[in-house]
Amino acid sequence: MLNSTQRLKIQLMTNGMAVSTGARAALSREAESRPLTLAEYASTSGIALELEGQIWVNAPIADHNPNFVAATPHRLEHRADEFWVCSGRDEVRARPVPVPAFHDQENDDGEPFTDYAVTHTDRVRISPIGGCSFACAFCDLPFKMRYRRKTIKGLVDAVRRALADEVLPARHVLISGGVPAGEDWEWQNQAYGAVAEAFPDVDVDVMMVPVPGLLDARRLRDLGIHGLSLNLELYDLERARRIMPRKAGIPRQHWLDFIEDAVDVFGPGRIRSLVLVGIEPLEETLKAVQALAERGCEPVLSPFRPDPATPMRDHPPPSVEVLAEVYERSVEITRRAGARLGPRCLPCMHNTLTFPEDAVDDGSAWPGS
């Protein structure tokens, strides 16, 4: 059974929260004019908070999600130098995560660091490709950004800046971003290797679709990559063909075989796969969890968040009841399979349906706190 703070996390994911005038003023003072959030991706459009009990959540706000955050019963308050999430008479102490100091800084070539890298909690995410050669209806990348290949120098410089940030230093790296077009596949693999080589003492993970010919698990391991996130996202093929046609064109068996092989190559705890919750029927989501867990992969439950820039802007987020049921049944499935839900890093749970007891990392607040 979920405790009250865990349930609050789920409620915030579904309903979002308001930010009181006092809380906004306090955040502005603490952040020295930095924005409340960088809000650069659909699932990270809110304010990241650490709630009591080391429970992390990215709470959407009306500033960036007016399409579904309206009459929310939850609000962020500030009094006596502390932040609280208030829901009626219930109050939970919270610590908002600041935006990194590099948010408005440029590299030596005059490019914003945030064109390459974004840190939300303790992980910096870099994107070798701007935009995406695919177009999934739930993802904002192809609708907000033109497709372009960035520079490897810019990626490495951005990671170095993020690791040394004075306000929110990163602990590990995720290389993600859009799916490259075929002519950029080899370059993308060069970027993976360059980043891993530049930071040998930092865990560098790759999040990418296992397009046949793009990823090679053994090559990535040999380049120094720590682990992979191979996001299945939807299990219902009929819906997948409508919502993410290019991904759905990759045979299901290829996905599962690649994931199983990657687990063998990298070892336990190094392979994850994100599953979207709230788009397909609940039973289909649980089939995905089962298929992943029985192959030694750690499923990551990602509640769908409708982004205003996407064709699915009016699709409602999943209800609290659906999220609670998916979580509880997924825990049972993974335990029976000898697996666990991901991610293992506590701060990285801020936009996933995961809690501290699901992790190995004993966790901490963001670095430097």
For each residue, the residues with C-beta under 8 A, 3 or more apart:
1: 328
2: 6 7 10 324 327 328
3: 6 7 53
4: 7 8 90 92
5: 8 9 51 52 53 55 92
6: 2 3 9 10 53 55 355
7: 2 3 4 10 11 320 324
8: 4 5 11 12 51 55 57 74 85 87 90 92
9: 5 6 12 13 51 55 56 57 355
10: 2 6 7 13 14 320 323 324 327 353
11: 7 8 14 15 73 74 87 320
12: 8 9 15 16 17 57 59 60 74 85
13: 9 10 57 58 59 60 303 305 317 323 353
14: 10 11 303 317 318 319 320 323
15: 11 12 69 72 73 74 320
16: 12 46 59 60 61 62 65 68 69 72 74
17: 12 46 47 59 60 61 69 72 74 75 76 85
18: 61 62 69 72 74 75 76
19: 23 24 27 36 47 61 75 76
20: 23 24 75 76 77 78
21: 24 25
22: 25 26 77 78 79
23: 19 20 26 27 75 76 77 78 83
24: 19 20 21 27 28 36
25: 21 22 28 29 78
26: 22 23 29 30 78 83
27: 19 23 24 30 31 36 78 96
28: 24 25 31 33
29: 25 26 32
30: 26 27 98
31: 27 28 34 35 36 98 99
32: 29
33: 28
34: 31 98 99 101 103 104 167
35: 31 38 39 99 103
36: 19 24 27 31 47 61 63 99
37: 44 45 46 47 48 61 64 99
38: 35 44 99 103 114 118 120
39: 35 44 45 46 63 64
40: 44 114 118
41: 44 45 118 140 141
42: 45 138 139 140 305 306 307 310
43: 58 302 305 351
44: 37 38 39 40 41 48 58 118 120 350 351
45: 37 39 41 42 58 60 61 64 65 305 307
46: 16 17 37 39 58 59 60 61 64 65
47: 17 19 36 37 58 59 61 76 96 97
48: 37 44 56 57 58 59 96 97 120 121 350
49: 56 57 58 59 76 83 85 94 95 96 97 350
50: 54 55 56 94 95 97 347 365 366
51: 5 8 9 55 56 57 85 92 93 94
52: 5 55 92 93 94
53: 3 5 6 356
54: 50 346 356 363 365
55: 5 6 8 9 50 51 52 349 355 356
56: 9 48 49 50 51 121 346 347 348 349 350
57: 8 9 12 13 48 49 51 350 351
58: 13 43 44 45 46 47 48 49 120 350 351
59: 12 13 16 17 46 47 48 49 74 76 85
60: 12 13 16 17 45 46 64 65 68 69 305
61: 16 17 18 19 36 37 45 46 47 64 65 69
62: 16 18 65 66 69 70
63: 36 39 66
64: 37 39 45 46 60 61 308
65: 16 45 46 60 61 62 68 69 305 306 307 308
66: 62 63 69 70 308
67: 306 308 313 314
68: 16 60 65 306 316 317
69: 15 16 17 18 60 61 62 65 66 72
70: 62 66
71:
72: 15 16 17 18 69 75
73: 11 15 87 88
74: 8 11 12 15 16 17 18 59 85 86 87
75: 17 18 19 20 23 72 85 86 87
76: 17 18 19 20 23 47 49 59 83 84 85 86 94 96
77: 20 22 23 83 84 85 86 91
78: 20 22 23 25 26 27 81 82 83 84
79: 22 82 84
80:
81: 78
82: 78 79 93
83: 23 26 49 76 77 78 93 94 95 96
84: 76 77 78 79 91 92 93 94
85: 8 12 17 49 51 59 74 75 76 77 91 92 94
86: 74 75 76 77 90 91
87: 8 11 73 74 75 90 91
88: 73
89:
90: 4 8 86 87
91: 77 84 85 86 87
92: 4 5 8 51 52 84 85
93: 51 52 82 83 84
94: 49 50 51 52 76 83 84 85
95: 49 50 83 365 369
96: 27 47 48 49 76 83
97: 47 48 49 50 120 121 168 347 350 366
98: 30 31 34 167 168
99: 31 34 35 36 37 38 103 167 168
100: 103 119 162 165 167 168
101: 34 105 165 166 167 168
102: 105 113 114 117 161 162 165
103: 34 35 38 99 100 113 114
104: 34 112
105: 101 102 112 113 161
106: 109 110 111 112 113
107: 110 111 112 113 116 154 157 158 161
108: 157
109: 106 151 153 154
110: 106 107
111: 106 107 115 116 154
112: 104 105 106 107 115
113: 102 103 105 106 107 116 117 157 158 161 162
114: 38 40 102 103 117 118
115: 111 112 130 150 154
116: 107 111 113 126 127 150 154 155 157 158
117: 102 113 114 124 125 126 127 155 158 159 161 162
118: 38 40 41 44 114 124 125
119: 100 122 123 124 125 162 165 168 170
120: 38 44 48 58 97 123 125 350 351
121: 48 56 97 168 347 348 350 366
122: 119 168 170 171 172 345 347 348 366 367
123: 119 120 170 171 172 173 174 345 347 348
124: 117 118 119 158 159 162 163 170 172 173 174
125: 117 118 119 120 173 174 175 176
126: 116 117 155 158 159 173 174 175 176 177 195
127: 116 117 130 150 175 176 177 178
128: 149 150 152 155 175 177 180 187 188 191
129: 132 133 147 148 149 150 177 178 179 180 184 188
130: 115 127 145 146 147 148 149 150 177 178
131: 141 142 145 146 147 148 178
132: 129 135 136 139 141 142 145 147 177 178 179
133: 129 147 178 179 180 181 246
134: 142 178 179 209 244 246 247
135: 132 139 142 143 246
136: 132 139 142 233 243 244 246 247
137: 242 243 244 310 311 312
138: 42 243 244 276 279 304 306 307 310 312 315
139: 42 132 135 136 142 143 307 310
140: 41 42 143 144 307 309 310
141: 41 131 132 144 145 177 178
142: 131 132 134 135 136 139 145 147 178
143: 135 139 140 309 310 311
144: 140 141 309
145: 130 131 132 141 142 148 178
146: 130 131
147: 129 130 131 132 133 142 178 181
148: 129 130 131 145
149: 128 129 130 180 184 187
150: 115 116 127 128 129 130 154 155
151: 109 154 155
152: 128 155 156 190 191 194 195
153: 109 156 157
154: 107 109 111 115 116 150 151 157 158
155: 116 117 126 128 150 151 152 158 159 175 191 194 195
156: 152 153 159 160 194 195 198
157: 107 108 113 116 153 154 160 161
158: 107 113 116 117 124 126 154 155 161 162
159: 117 124 126 155 156 162 163 170 173 195 198 199 202
160: 156 157 163 164 198 199
161: 102 105 107 113 117 157 158 164 165
162: 100 102 113 117 119 124 158 159 165 169 170
163: 124 159 160 169 170 199 202
164: 160 161 169
165: 100 101 102 119 161 162 168 169 170
166: 101 169
167: 34 98 99 100 101 368
168: 97 98 99 100 101 119 121 122 165 366 367 368
169: 162 163 164 165 166 367 368
170: 119 122 123 124 159 162 163 165 173 367
171: 122 123 202 203 345 367
172: 122 123 124 202 203 204 205 226 345
173: 123 124 125 126 159 170 195 199 202 203 204 205
174: 123 124 125 126 204 205 206 207 229
175: 125 126 127 128 155 191 192 195 204 205 206 207 208
176: 125 126 127 206 207 208 229
177: 126 127 128 129 130 132 141
178: 127 129 130 131 132 133 134 141 142 145 147
179: 129 132 133 134 208 209 211 214 246
180: 128 129 133 149 184 185 187 188 214
181: 133 147 184
182: 185 213
183:
184: 129 149 180 181 187 188
185: 180 182 188 189 211 213 214
186: 189 190
187: 128 149 180 184 190 191
188: 128 129 180 184 185 191 192 208 214
189: 185 186 192 193 216 219 220 223
190: 152 186 187 193 194
191: 128 152 155 175 187 188 194 195
192: 175 188 189 195 196 204 206 220 223 225
193: 189 190 196 197 223 224
194: 152 155 156 190 191 197 198
195: 126 152 155 156 159 173 175 191 192 198 199 204
196: 192 193 199 200 204 223 224 225
197: 193 194 200 223 224
198: 156 159 160 194 195
199: 159 160 163 173 195 196 202 204
200: 196 197 224
201:
202: 159 163 171 172 173 199
203: 171 172 173 226 227
204: 172 173 174 175 192 195 196 199 224 225 226
205: 172 173 174 175 225 226 227 228 229
206: 174 175 176 192 215 220 225 227 228 229
207: 174 175 176 228 229 230 231
208: 175 176 179 188 211 214 215 228 229 230
209: 134 179 214 230 231 247 250
210: 214 215 230 250 254 255 258 259
211: 179 185 208 214 215 250
212: 250 254
213: 182 185
214: 179 180 185 188 208 209 210 211
215: 206 208 210 211 220 228 258
216: 189 219 220
217: 220 221 228 258 261 262 265 266
218: 221 222 265
219: 189 216 222 223
220: 189 192 206 215 216 217 223 225 228
221: 217 218 225 265 266
222: 218 219
223: 189 192 193 196 197 219 220
224: 193 196 197 200 204
225: 192 196 204 205 206 220 221 228
226: 172 203 204 205 270
227: 203 205 206 266 269 270 271 272
228: 205 206 207 208 215 217 220 225 262 266 270 271 272
229: 174 176 205 206 207 208 271 272 273 274 300
230: 207 208 209 210 255 258 259 262 271 272 273 297
231: 207 209 273 274 275 300
232: 235 255 259 273 274 275 288 291 292
233: 136 240 244 247 274 275 276
234: 239 240 243 244 248 275 276 279 280 284 288
235: 232 240 275 280 284 285 287 288 291
236: 239 240 280 281 284
237: 240 241 248 252
238: 241 242
239: 234 236 242 243 279 280 284
240: 233 234 235 236 237 243 244 245 247 248
241: 237 238 245 248
242: 137 238 239 245
243: 136 137 138 234 239 240 279 312
244: 134 136 137 138 233 234 240 247 248
245: 240 241 242 248 249
246: 133 134 135 136 179 249 250
247: 134 136 209 233 240 244 250
248: 234 237 240 241 244 245
249: 245 246
250: 209 210 211 212 246 247 254 255
251: 254 255
252: 237 255 256
253: 256 257
254: 210 212 250 251 257 258
255: 210 230 232 250 251 252 258 259
256: 252 253 259 260 291 295
257: 253 254 260 261
258: 210 215 217 230 254 255 261 262
259: 210 230 232 255 256 262 263 271 273 292 295 297
260: 256 257 263 264 295 296 297
261: 217 257 258 264 265
262: 217 228 230 258 259 265 266 270 271 297
263: 259 260 266 267 268 270 271 295 296 297
264: 260 261
265: 217 218 221 261 262
266: 217 221 227 228 262 263 270 271
267: 263 270
268: 263 296
269: 227 298 344 360
270: 226 227 228 262 263 266 267
271: 227 228 229 230 259 262 263 266 296 297 298
272: 227 228 229 230 297 298 299 300 342 343
273: 229 230 231 232 259 288 292 297 298 299 300
274: 229 231 232 233 299 300 302 352
275: 231 232 233 234 235 285 288 289 292 299 300 301 302
276: 138 233 234 279 280 285 302 303 304
277: 285 301 302 303 304 318 322 323 326 353
278: 303 304 316 317 318 322 323
279: 138 234 239 243 276 304 312 315
280: 234 235 236 239 276 284 285
281: 236 284 285
282: 285 286 322 325 326
283: 286 287
284: 234 235 236 239 280 281 287 288
285: 235 275 276 277 280 281 282 288 289 301 326
286: 282 283 289 290 326 329 330 333
287: 235 283 284 290 291
288: 232 234 235 273 275 284 285 291 292 299
289: 275 285 286 292 293 299 301 330 333 334
290: 286 287 293 294 333 337
291: 232 235 256 287 288 294 295
292: 232 259 273 275 288 289 295 297 298 299 339
293: 289 290 296 297 298 299 333 334 337 339
294: 290 291 337 339
295: 256 259 260 263 291 292
296: 260 263 268 271 293 339
297: 230 259 260 262 263 271 272 273 292 293 339
298: 269 271 272 273 292 293 334 339 340 341 342 343 344
299: 272 273 274 275 288 289 292 293 330 334 339 341 342
300: 229 231 272 273 274 275 341 342 343 352 354
301: 275 277 285 289 326 327 330 341 352 353 354
302: 43 274 275 276 277 351 352 353
303: 13 14 276 277 278 317 318 323 351 352 353
304: 138 276 277 278 279 312 315 317 318
305: 13 42 43 45 60 65 317
306: 42 65 67 68 138 310 312 313 314 315 316 317
307: 42 45 65 138 139 140 310 312 313
308: 64 65 66 67 313
309: 140 143 144 313
310: 42 137 138 139 140 143 306 307 313
311: 137 143
312: 137 138 243 279 304 306 307 315
313: 67 306 307 308 309 310
314: 67 306
315: 138 279 304 306 312
316: 68 278 306
317: 13 14 68 278 303 304 305 306
318: 14 277 278 303 304 322 323 326
319: 14 322 323
320: 7 10 11 14 15 323 324
321: 324 325
322: 277 278 282 318 319 325 326
323: 10 13 14 277 278 303 318 319 320 326 327 353
324: 2 7 10 320 321 327 328
325: 282 321 322 328 329
326: 277 282 285 286 301 318 322 323 329 330 353
327: 2 10 301 323 324 330 331 353
328: 1 2 324 325 331 332
329: 286 325 326 332 333
330: 286 289 299 301 326 327 333 334 341 353
331: 327 328 334 335 341 358
332: 328 329 335 336
333: 286 289 290 293 329 330 336 337
334: 289 293 298 299 330 331 337 339 340 341
335: 331 332 338 339 340
336: 332 333
337: 290 293 294 333 334
338: 335
339: 292 293 294 296 297 298 299 334 335
340: 298 334 335 344 358 360
341: 298 299 300 301 330 331 334 353 354 358
342: 272 298 299 300 352 354 358
343: 272 298 300 348 349 352 354 359
344: 269 298 340 359 360 361
345: 122 123 171 172 348 349 359 361 363
346: 54 56 349 356 359 361 362 363 364
347: 50 56 97 121 122 123 350 363 364 365 366
348: 56 121 122 123 343 345 352
349: 55 56 343 345 346 352 354 355 356 358 359
350: 44 48 49 56 57 58 97 120 121 347
351: 43 44 57 58 120 302 303
352: 274 300 301 302 303 342 343 348 349
353: 10 13 277 301 302 303 323 326 327 330 341
354: 300 301 341 342 343 349 358 359
355: 6 9 55 349 358 359
356: 53 54 55 346 349 359 363
357:
358: 331 340 341 342 349 354 355
359: 343 344 345 346 349 354 355 356 362 363
360: 269 340 344
361: 344 345 346
362: 346 359
363: 54 345 346 347 356 359
364: 346 347 367 369
365: 50 54 95 347 369
366: 50 97 121 122 168 347 369
367: 122 168 169 170 171 364
368: 167 168 169
369: 95 364 365 366
